[in-house]
Amino acid sequence: MTHPADYGVPGSLARVLADVAAERAAQDDIWGVQEHPDGTAPHYTAAADEAKQALADAAASGAVTWRHILHEEVLEAFAESEPERLRAELIQVAAVAVKWVQALDQRTGP
């Protein structure tokens, strides 16, 4: 269980998730309920494979960045059309984005 004091810790998961929840609420206030098609399809697989290779190349040379990781996850999501698998990929996108914000907060403070 997250302690309320954790919200003030730079890089804490609780703080980042609270910020994400606040942003989602703001989006709903601005845009209301949104219903859009997914726009994903298997024809994005080649781009996902290229991003995966770029990540592997960066890892091999010790030059991995958060951009490499998030880009690869986003393109994997774009290549999914089956709802359950797309959901799993989007959870991975969200998790990487949250971790990147945590890392940024730990480097720069609140």
N, CA, C and O atoms as CSV, one atom per row, in Angstrom:
chain,resi,resn,atom,element,x,y,z
A,1,MET,N,N,0.852,-1.186,0.000
A,1,MET,CA,C,0.000,0.000,0.000
A,1,MET,C,C,0.894,1.245,0.000
A,1,MET,O,O,1.898,1.308,0.709
A,2,THR,N,N,0.511,2.210,-0.796
A,2,THR,CA,C,1.279,3.445,-0.900
A,2,THR,C,C,0.945,4.364,0.253
A,2,THR,O,O,-0.222,4.565,0.589
A,3,HIS,N,N,1.977,4.919,0.854
A,3,HIS,CA,C,1.809,5.854,1.952
A,3,HIS,C,C,1.645,7.252,1.370
A,3,HIS,O,O,2.323,7.591,0.400
A,4,PRO,N,N,0.749,8.085,1.942
A,4,PRO,CA,C,0.553,9.439,1.403
A,4,PRO,C,C,1.841,10.249,1.274
A,4,PRO,O,O,1.949,11.088,0.380
A,5,ALA,N,N,2.810,10.015,2.141
A,5,ALA,CA,C,4.071,10.755,2.078
A,5,ALA,C,C,4.837,10.438,0.797
A,5,ALA,O,O,5.659,11.238,0.350
A,6,ASP,N,N,4.568,9.261,0.198
A,6,ASP,CA,C,5.251,8.874,-1.032
A,6,ASP,C,C,4.957,9.834,-2.187
A,6,ASP,O,O,5.736,9.911,-3.138
A,7,TYR,N,N,3.851,10.560,-2.116
A,7,TYR,CA,C,3.484,11.482,-3.194
A,7,TYR,C,C,4.486,12.626,-3.331
A,7,TYR,O,O,4.614,13.204,-4.411
A,8,GLY,N,N,5.191,12.960,-2.263
A,8,GLY,CA,C,6.149,14.048,-2.317
A,8,GLY,C,C,7.546,13.625,-2.718
A,8,GLY,O,O,8.429,14.472,-2.852
A,9,VAL,N,N,7.767,12.328,-2.915
A,9,VAL,CA,C,9.104,11.815,-3.232
A,9,VAL,C,C,9.336,11.900,-4.742
A,9,VAL,O,O,8.591,11.297,-5.515
A,10,PRO,N,N,10.370,12.649,-5.172
A,10,PRO,CA,C,10.653,12.708,-6.604
A,10,PRO,C,C,10.882,11.304,-7.169
A,10,PRO,O,O,11.679,10.532,-6.635
A,11,GLY,N,N,10.181,10.988,-8.242
A,11,GLY,CA,C,10.320,9.687,-8.866
A,11,GLY,C,C,9.446,8.606,-8.275
A,11,GLY,O,O,9.516,7.454,-8.703
A,12,SER,N,N,8.618,8.955,-7.293
A,12,SER,CA,C,7.785,7.909,-6.706
A,12,SER,C,C,6.667,7.515,-7.670
A,12,SER,O,O,6.116,8.354,-8.382
A,13,LEU,N,N,6.350,6.238,-7.677
A,13,LEU,CA,C,5.281,5.726,-8.518
A,13,LEU,C,C,3.958,6.388,-8.148
A,13,LEU,O,O,3.174,6.736,-9.031
A,14,ALA,N,N,3.704,6.565,-6.865
A,14,ALA,CA,C,2.448,7.169,-6.419
A,14,ALA,C,C,2.284,8.577,-6.989
A,14,ALA,O,O,1.201,8.950,-7.440
A,15,ARG,N,N,3.347,9.340,-6.966
A,15,ARG,CA,C,3.270,10.717,-7.469
A,15,ARG,C,C,3.007,10.742,-8.974
A,15,ARG,O,O,2.161,11.502,-9.444
A,16,VAL,N,N,3.726,9.918,-9.724
A,16,VAL,CA,C,3.552,9.898,-11.172
A,16,VAL,C,C,2.144,9.428,-11.532
A,16,VAL,O,O,1.506,10.016,-12.406
A,17,LEU,N,N,1.652,8.385,-10.877
A,17,LEU,CA,C,0.304,7.895,-11.177
A,17,LEU,C,C,-0.760,8.923,-10.805
A,17,LEU,O,O,-1.781,9.029,-11.484
A,18,ALA,N,N,-0.531,9.681,-9.733
A,18,ALA,CA,C,-1.463,10.759,-9.383
A,18,ALA,C,C,-1.462,11.834,-10.463
A,18,ALA,O,O,-2.517,12.371,-10.802
A,19,ASP,N,N,-0.291,12.153,-11.008
A,19,ASP,CA,C,-0.196,13.127,-12.093
A,19,ASP,C,C,-0.901,12.613,-13.350
A,19,ASP,O,O,-1.579,13.373,-14.042
A,20,VAL,N,N,-0.738,11.323,-13.640
A,20,VAL,CA,C,-1.408,10.728,-14.802
A,20,VAL,C,C,-2.931,10.768,-14.605
A,20,VAL,O,O,-3.668,11.110,-15.530
A,21,ALA,N,N,-3.391,10.423,-13.416
A,21,ALA,CA,C,-4.834,10.461,-13.142
A,21,ALA,C,C,-5.376,11.885,-13.283
A,21,ALA,O,O,-6.467,12.080,-13.818
A,22,ALA,N,N,-4.638,12.858,-12.816
A,22,ALA,CA,C,-5.072,14.252,-12.935
A,22,ALA,C,C,-5.133,14.675,-14.398
A,22,ALA,O,O,-6.060,15.376,-14.802
A,23,GLU,N,N,-4.157,14.255,-15.192
A,23,GLU,CA,C,-4.161,14.580,-16.623
A,23,GLU,C,C,-5.346,13.924,-17.327
A,23,GLU,O,O,-5.991,14.545,-18.172
A,24,ARG,N,N,-5.633,12.672,-16.979
A,24,ARG,CA,C,-6.784,11.987,-17.590
A,24,ARG,C,C,-8.083,12.715,-17.247
A,24,ARG,O,O,-8.950,12.874,-18.106
A,25,ALA,N,N,-8.222,13.154,-16.005
A,25,ALA,CA,C,-9.421,13.899,-15.606
A,25,ALA,C,C,-9.516,15.210,-16.391
A,25,ALA,O,O,-10.601,15.608,-16.815
A,26,ALA,N,N,-8.381,15.873,-16.580
A,26,ALA,CA,C,-8.371,17.126,-17.343
A,26,ALA,C,C,-8.769,16.867,-18.794
A,26,ALA,O,O,-9.506,17.657,-19.383
A,27,GLN,N,N,-8.289,15.772,-19.370
A,27,GLN,CA,C,-8.662,15.430,-20.742
A,27,GLN,C,C,-10.169,15.204,-20.856
A,27,GLN,O,O,-10.801,15.662,-21.808
A,28,ASP,N,N,-10.734,14.501,-19.885
A,28,ASP,CA,C,-12.185,14.275,-19.897
A,28,ASP,C,C,-12.947,15.587,-19.772
A,28,ASP,O,O,-13.978,15.771,-20.419
A,29,ASP,N,N,-12.449,16.496,-18.945
A,29,ASP,CA,C,-13.096,17.803,-18.800
A,29,ASP,C,C,-13.072,18.578,-20.112
A,29,ASP,O,O,-14.047,19.240,-20.466
A,30,ILE,N,N,-11.958,18.493,-20.830
A,30,ILE,CA,C,-11.812,19.241,-22.078
A,30,ILE,C,C,-12.582,18.576,-23.220
A,30,ILE,O,O,-13.326,19.247,-23.935
A,31,TRP,N,N,-12.412,17.279,-23.395
A,31,TRP,CA,C,-12.897,16.584,-24.578
A,31,TRP,C,C,-14.160,15.759,-24.350
A,31,TRP,O,O,-14.820,15.366,-25.312
A,32,GLY,N,N,-14.508,15.488,-23.082
A,32,GLY,CA,C,-15.656,14.617,-22.820
A,32,GLY,C,C,-15.344,13.188,-23.210
A,32,GLY,O,O,-14.184,12.814,-23.385
A,33,VAL,N,N,-16.394,12.395,-23.345
A,33,VAL,CA,C,-16.220,10.993,-23.735
A,33,VAL,C,C,-15.754,10.946,-25.183
A,33,VAL,O,O,-16.330,11.591,-26.060
A,34,GLN,N,N,-14.710,10.176,-25.413
A,34,GLN,CA,C,-14.171,10.047,-26.770
A,34,GLN,C,C,-14.295,8.601,-27.236
A,34,GLN,O,O,-13.926,7.671,-26.519
A,35,GLU,N,N,-14.804,8.431,-28.414
A,35,GLU,CA,C,-14.892,7.112,-29.037
A,35,GLU,C,C,-14.246,7.216,-30.405
A,35,GLU,O,O,-14.757,7.904,-31.288
A,36,HIS,N,N,-13.122,6.532,-30.584
A,36,HIS,CA,C,-12.395,6.538,-31.846
A,36,HIS,C,C,-12.026,5.103,-32.216
A,36,HIS,O,O,-11.895,4.252,-31.336
A,37,PRO,N,N,-11.861,4.832,-33.493
A,37,PRO,CA,C,-11.324,3.514,-33.863
A,37,PRO,C,C,-9.861,3.419,-33.397
A,37,PRO,O,O,-9.193,4.433,-33.195
A,38,ASP,N,N,-9.391,2.198,-33.234
A,38,ASP,CA,C,-8.023,2.004,-32.755
A,38,ASP,C,C,-6.987,2.485,-33.764
A,38,ASP,O,O,-5.992,3.097,-33.376
A,39,GLY,N,N,-7.197,2.225,-35.031
A,39,GLY,CA,C,-6.228,2.640,-36.048
A,39,GLY,C,C,-4.972,1.786,-36.067
A,39,GLY,O,O,-3.960,2.176,-36.650
A,40,THR,N,N,-5.032,0.641,-35.441
A,40,THR,CA,C,-3.879,-0.265,-35.412
A,40,THR,C,C,-4.116,-1.405,-36.392
A,40,THR,O,O,-5.258,-1.716,-36.729
A,41,ALA,N,N,-3.039,-2.021,-36.845
A,41,ALA,CA,C,-3.173,-3.117,-37.807
A,41,ALA,C,C,-1.840,-3.836,-37.968
A,41,ALA,O,O,-0.779,-3.263,-37.720
A,42,PRO,N,N,-1.907,-5.090,-38.383
A,42,PRO,CA,C,-0.676,-5.850,-38.590
A,42,PRO,C,C,0.277,-5.241,-39.614
A,42,PRO,O,O,1.467,-5.556,-39.595
A,43,HIS,N,N,-0.209,-4.376,-40.508
A,43,HIS,CA,C,0.720,-3.813,-41.500
A,43,HIS,C,C,1.753,-2.877,-40.855
A,43,HIS,O,O,2.673,-2.421,-41.534
A,44,TYR,N,N,1.612,-2.587,-39.554
A,44,TYR,CA,C,2.626,-1.813,-38.833
A,44,TYR,C,C,3.729,-2.707,-38.252
A,44,TYR,O,O,4.644,-2.216,-37.590
A,45,THR,N,N,3.641,-4.001,-38.499
A,45,THR,CA,C,4.616,-4.944,-37.944
A,45,THR,C,C,6.041,-4.636,-38.395
A,45,THR,O,O,6.973,-4.741,-37.597
A,46,ALA,N,N,6.222,-4.260,-39.650
A,46,ALA,CA,C,7.579,-3.966,-40.138
A,46,ALA,C,C,8.191,-2.801,-39.367
A,46,ALA,O,O,9.370,-2.841,-39.015
A,47,ALA,N,N,7.399,-1.767,-39.104
A,47,ALA,CA,C,7.911,-0.624,-38.332
A,47,ALA,C,C,8.242,-1.059,-36.913
A,47,ALA,O,O,9.242,-0.618,-36.346
A,48,ALA,N,N,7.405,-1.924,-36.334
A,48,ALA,CA,C,7.677,-2.431,-34.989
A,48,ALA,C,C,8.966,-3.247,-34.976
A,48,ALA,O,O,9.764,-3.144,-34.044
A,49,ASP,N,N,9.162,-4.050,-36.006
A,49,ASP,CA,C,10.394,-4.847,-36.100
A,49,ASP,C,C,11.629,-3.952,-36.232
A,49,ASP,O,O,12.674,-4.248,-35.652
A,50,GLU,N,N,11.511,-2.863,-36.988
A,50,GLU,CA,C,12.624,-1.918,-37.123
A,50,GLU,C,C,12.952,-1.266,-35.775
A,50,GLU,O,O,14.121,-1.108,-35.422
A,51,ALA,N,N,11.913,-0.891,-35.030
A,51,ALA,CA,C,12.132,-0.281,-33.719
A,51,ALA,C,C,12.760,-1.287,-32.752
A,51,ALA,O,O,13.627,-0.937,-31.952
A,52,LYS,N,N,12.312,-2.530,-32.838
A,52,LYS,CA,C,12.879,-3.591,-31.998
A,52,LYS,C,C,14.362,-3.778,-32.307
A,52,LYS,O,O,15.177,-3.944,-31.400
A,53,GLN,N,N,14.707,-3.749,-33.602
A,53,GLN,CA,C,16.108,-3.891,-34.002
A,53,GLN,C,C,16.928,-2.689,-33.548
A,53,GLN,O,O,18.059,-2.852,-33.089
A,54,ALA,N,N,16.373,-1.485,-33.669
A,54,ALA,CA,C,17.079,-0.280,-33.214
A,54,ALA,C,C,17.358,-0.357,-31.715
A,54,ALA,O,O,18.429,0.042,-31.259
A,55,LEU,N,N,16.390,-0.871,-30.947
A,55,LEU,CA,C,16.579,-1.042,-29.506
A,55,LEU,C,C,17.674,-2.067,-29.236
A,55,LEU,O,O,18.533,-1.856,-28.380
A,56,ALA,N,N,17.639,-3.180,-29.972
A,56,ALA,CA,C,18.666,-4.215,-29.793
A,56,ALA,C,C,20.053,-3.677,-30.149
A,56,ALA,O,O,21.032,-3.956,-29.456
A,57,ASP,N,N,20.127,-2.910,-31.228
A,57,ASP,CA,C,21.407,-2.322,-31.628
A,57,ASP,C,C,21.924,-1.351,-30.562
A,57,ASP,O,O,23.110,-1.343,-30.233
A,58,ALA,N,N,21.009,-0.534,-30.030
A,58,ALA,CA,C,21.402,0.413,-28.982
A,58,ALA,C,C,21.863,-0.334,-27.734
A,58,ALA,O,O,22.835,0.059,-27.088
A,59,ALA,N,N,21.163,-1.403,-27.404
A,59,ALA,CA,C,21.553,-2.198,-26.237
A,59,ALA,C,C,22.935,-2.817,-26.437
A,59,ALA,O,O,23.753,-2.841,-25.517
A,60,ALA,N,N,23.185,-3.312,-27.636
A,60,ALA,CA,C,24.476,-3.946,-27.926
A,60,ALA,C,C,25.628,-2.956,-27.817
A,60,ALA,O,O,26.750,-3.331,-27.477
A,61,SER,N,N,25.345,-1.695,-28.107
A,61,SER,CA,C,26.410,-0.696,-28.033
A,61,SER,C,C,26.381,0.096,-26.725
A,61,SER,O,O,27.150,1.041,-26.548
A,62,GLY,N,N,25.496,-0.291,-25.815
A,62,GLY,CA,C,25.411,0.390,-24.529
A,62,GLY,C,C,24.821,1.782,-24.619
A,62,GLY,O,O,25.140,2.646,-23.802
A,63,ALA,N,N,23.959,2.013,-25.607
A,63,ALA,CA,C,23.427,3.355,-25.841
A,63,ALA,C,C,21.895,3.408,-25.796
A,63,ALA,O,O,21.286,4.235,-26.475
A,64,VAL,N,N,21.275,2.538,-25.004
A,64,VAL,CA,C,19.806,2.526,-24.914
A,64,VAL,C,C,19.317,3.813,-24.270
A,64,VAL,O,O,19.870,4.275,-23.272
A,65,THR,N,N,18.278,4.381,-24.853
A,65,THR,CA,C,17.617,5.552,-24.282
A,65,THR,C,C,16.161,5.209,-24.010
A,65,THR,O,O,15.629,4.219,-24.513
A,66,TRP,N,N,15.527,6.058,-23.195
A,66,TRP,CA,C,14.090,5.879,-22.956
A,66,TRP,C,C,13.318,5.998,-24.267
A,66,TRP,O,O,12.309,5.318,-24.455
A,67,ARG,N,N,13.786,6.861,-25.180
A,67,ARG,CA,C,13.117,7.007,-26.472
A,67,ARG,C,C,13.122,5.686,-27.226
A,67,ARG,O,O,12.106,5.314,-27.812
A,68,HIS,N,N,14.240,4.971,-27.226
A,68,HIS,CA,C,14.291,3.670,-27.892
A,68,HIS,C,C,13.225,2.730,-27.330
A,68,HIS,O,O,12.487,2.085,-28.074
A,69,ILE,N,N,13.164,2.669,-26.012
A,69,ILE,CA,C,12.262,1.723,-25.356
A,69,ILE,C,C,10.806,2.087,-25.624
A,69,ILE,O,O,10.011,1.232,-26.013
A,70,LEU,N,N,10.458,3.354,-25.415
A,70,LEU,CA,C,9.061,3.756,-25.610
A,70,LEU,C,C,8.657,3.642,-27.074
A,70,LEU,O,O,7.549,3.198,-27.374
A,71,HIS,N,N,9.526,4.030,-27.977
A,71,HIS,CA,C,9.235,3.937,-29.410
A,71,HIS,C,C,8.929,2.497,-29.807
A,71,HIS,O,O,7.969,2.235,-30.532
A,72,GLU,N,N,9.747,1.573,-29.332
A,72,GLU,CA,C,9.533,0.154,-29.639
A,72,GLU,C,C,8.186,-0.327,-29.096
A,72,GLU,O,O,7.460,-1.044,-29.784
A,73,GLU,N,N,7.855,0.063,-27.874
A,73,GLU,CA,C,6.579,-0.359,-27.281
A,73,GLU,C,C,5.383,0.239,-28.027
A,73,GLU,O,O,4.389,-0.449,-28.260
A,74,VAL,N,N,5.477,1.514,-28.398
A,74,VAL,CA,C,4.379,2.160,-29.127
A,74,VAL,C,C,4.162,1.476,-30.475
A,74,VAL,O,O,3.024,1.199,-30.856
A,75,LEU,N,N,5.244,1.205,-31.193
A,75,LEU,CA,C,5.090,0.575,-32.502
A,75,LEU,C,C,4.586,-0.859,-32.394
A,75,LEU,O,O,3.881,-1.334,-33.285
A,76,GLU,N,N,4.940,-1.554,-31.314
A,76,GLU,CA,C,4.354,-2.881,-31.099
A,76,GLU,C,C,2.851,-2.767,-30.898
A,76,GLU,O,O,2.093,-3.597,-31.400
A,77,ALA,N,N,2.415,-1.748,-30.171
A,77,ALA,CA,C,0.973,-1.541,-29.979
A,77,ALA,C,C,0.300,-1.227,-31.310
A,77,ALA,O,O,-0.779,-1.746,-31.598
A,78,PHE,N,N,0.928,-0.382,-32.122
A,78,PHE,CA,C,0.351,-0.025,-33.425
A,78,PHE,C,C,0.150,-1.252,-34.309
A,78,PHE,O,O,-0.750,-1.264,-35.149
A,79,ALA,N,N,0.975,-2.284,-34.134
A,79,ALA,CA,C,0.907,-3.481,-34.969
A,79,ALA,C,C,-0.146,-4.488,-34.501
A,79,ALA,O,O,-0.383,-5.485,-35.182
A,80,GLU,N,N,-0.773,-4.249,-33.369
A,80,GLU,CA,C,-1.782,-5.181,-32.834
A,80,GLU,C,C,-3.187,-4.754,-33.222
A,80,GLU,O,O,-3.533,-3.576,-33.131
A,81,SER,N,N,-3.987,-5.702,-33.650
A,81,SER,CA,C,-5.393,-5.401,-33.939
A,81,SER,C,C,-6.336,-6.201,-33.051
A,81,SER,O,O,-7.512,-5.857,-32.936
A,82,GLU,N,N,-5.842,-7.256,-32.425
A,82,GLU,CA,C,-6.678,-8.069,-31.534
A,82,GLU,C,C,-6.789,-7.332,-30.199
A,82,GLU,O,O,-5.762,-7.009,-29.601
A,83,PRO,N,N,-8.002,-7.055,-29.712
A,83,PRO,CA,C,-8.182,-6.193,-28.535
A,83,PRO,C,C,-7.404,-6.607,-27.278
A,83,PRO,O,O,-6.826,-5.749,-26.610
A,84,GLU,N,N,-7.379,-7.877,-26.951
A,84,GLU,CA,C,-6.676,-8.305,-25.733
A,84,GLU,C,C,-5.170,-8.069,-25.850
A,84,GLU,O,O,-4.536,-7.620,-24.896
A,85,ARG,N,N,-4.603,-8.367,-27.006
A,85,ARG,CA,C,-3.165,-8.156,-27.214
A,85,ARG,C,C,-2.843,-6.670,-27.315
A,85,ARG,O,O,-1.807,-6.225,-26.819
A,86,LEU,N,N,-3.731,-5.890,-27.959
A,86,LEU,CA,C,-3.541,-4.441,-28.022
A,86,LEU,C,C,-3.557,-3.849,-26.621
A,86,LEU,O,O,-2.733,-2.996,-26.292
A,87,ARG,N,N,-4.487,-4.298,-25.801
A,87,ARG,CA,C,-4.556,-3.809,-24.411
A,87,ARG,C,C,-3.250,-4.088,-23.681
A,87,ARG,O,O,-2.715,-3.212,-23.001
A,88,ALA,N,N,-2.737,-5.303,-23.821
A,88,ALA,CA,C,-1.477,-5.665,-23.151
A,88,ALA,C,C,-0.336,-4.768,-23.627
A,88,ALA,O,O,0.482,-4.328,-22.820
A,89,GLU,N,N,-0.276,-4.497,-24.919
A,89,GLU,CA,C,0.773,-3.620,-25.451
A,89,GLU,C,C,0.618,-2.193,-24.940
A,89,GLU,O,O,1.611,-1.545,-24.611
A,90,LEU,N,N,-0.613,-1.693,-24.870
A,90,LEU,CA,C,-0.834,-0.338,-24.369
A,90,LEU,C,C,-0.488,-0.220,-22.887
A,90,LEU,O,O,-0.015,0.826,-22.443
A,91,ILE,N,N,-0.717,-1.280,-22.125
A,91,ILE,CA,C,-0.293,-1.286,-20.714
A,91,ILE,C,C,1.230,-1.179,-20.649
A,91,ILE,O,O,1.769,-0.476,-19.795
A,92,GLN,N,N,1.921,-1.877,-21.551
A,92,GLN,CA,C,3.384,-1.777,-21.587
A,92,GLN,C,C,3.820,-0.361,-21.954
A,92,GLN,O,O,4.771,0.164,-21.376
A,93,VAL,N,N,3.129,0.261,-22.912
A,93,VAL,CA,C,3.439,1.652,-23.283
A,93,VAL,C,C,3.275,2.550,-22.063
A,93,VAL,O,O,4.151,3.357,-21.752
A,94,ALA,N,N,2.148,2.403,-21.377
A,94,ALA,CA,C,1.884,3.238,-20.201
A,94,ALA,C,C,2.933,3.003,-19.120
A,94,ALA,O,O,3.403,3.954,-18.496
A,95,ALA,N,N,3.301,1.751,-18.895
A,95,ALA,CA,C,4.287,1.436,-17.857
A,95,ALA,C,C,5.649,2.045,-18.180
A,95,ALA,O,O,6.316,2.575,-17.292
A,96,VAL,N,N,6.062,1.975,-19.434
A,96,VAL,CA,C,7.353,2.563,-19.814
A,96,VAL,C,C,7.297,4.080,-19.670
A,96,VAL,O,O,8.243,4.690,-19.171
A,97,ALA,N,N,6.196,4.694,-20.103
A,97,ALA,CA,C,6.073,6.142,-19.984
A,97,ALA,C,C,6.117,6.563,-18.518
A,97,ALA,O,O,6.761,7.556,-18.180
A,98,VAL,N,N,5.442,5.821,-17.648
A,98,VAL,CA,C,5.461,6.128,-16.213
A,98,VAL,C,C,6.873,5.986,-15.659
A,98,VAL,O,O,7.329,6.841,-14.900
A,99,LYS,N,N,7.563,4.920,-16.027
A,99,LYS,CA,C,8.932,4.709,-15.532
A,99,LYS,C,C,9.865,5.809,-16.032
A,99,LYS,O,O,10.759,6.240,-15.302
A,100,TRP,N,N,9.669,6.263,-17.259
A,100,TRP,CA,C,10.487,7.342,-17.804
A,100,TRP,C,C,10.261,8.621,-17.004
A,100,TRP,O,O,11.215,9.336,-16.697
A,101,VAL,N,N,9.011,8.915,-16.664
A,101,VAL,CA,C,8.727,10.098,-15.839
A,101,VAL,C,C,9.373,9.946,-14.465
A,101,VAL,O,O,9.938,10.903,-13.935
A,102,GLN,N,N,9.292,8.743,-13.886
A,102,GLN,CA,C,9.949,8.516,-12.600
A,102,GLN,C,C,11.447,8.800,-12.703
A,102,GLN,O,O,12.019,9.462,-11.838
A,103,ALA,N,N,12.076,8.298,-13.760
A,103,ALA,CA,C,13.520,8.506,-13.939
A,103,ALA,C,C,13.826,9.993,-14.106
A,103,ALA,O,O,14.802,10.499,-13.552
A,104,LEU,N,N,12.992,10.686,-14.869
A,104,LEU,CA,C,13.172,12.128,-15.062
A,104,LEU,C,C,13.046,12.870,-13.734
A,104,LEU,O,O,13.859,13.739,-13.419
A,105,ASP,N,N,12.019,12.518,-12.961
A,105,ASP,CA,C,11.819,13.163,-11.657
A,105,ASP,C,C,12.987,12.895,-10.712
A,105,ASP,O,O,13.400,13.779,-9.963
A,106,GLN,N,N,13.514,11.682,-10.750
A,106,GLN,CA,C,14.650,11.356,-9.881
A,106,GLN,C,C,15.885,12.153,-10.271
A,106,GLN,O,O,16.694,12.498,-9.409
A,107,ARG,N,N,16.040,12.447,-11.546
A,107,ARG,CA,C,17.183,13.237,-12.010
A,107,ARG,C,C,17.022,14.722,-11.699
A,107,ARG,O,O,17.986,15.393,-11.331
A,108,THR,N,N,15.799,15.232,-11.847
A,108,THR,CA,C,15.587,16.674,-11.781
A,108,THR,C,C,14.840,17.143,-10.558
A,108,THR,O,O,14.770,18.347,-10.312
A,109,GLY,N,N,14.276,16.233,-9.779
A,109,GLY,CA,C,13.484,16.636,-8.614
A,109,GLY,C,C,12.068,16.974,-9.007
A,109,GLY,O,O,11.698,16.869,-10.176
A,110,PRO,N,N,11.274,17.380,-8.033
A,110,PRO,CA,C,9.849,17.634,-8.296
A,110,PRO,C,C,9.620,18.822,-9.231
A,110,PRO,O,O,8.475,19.151,-9.541
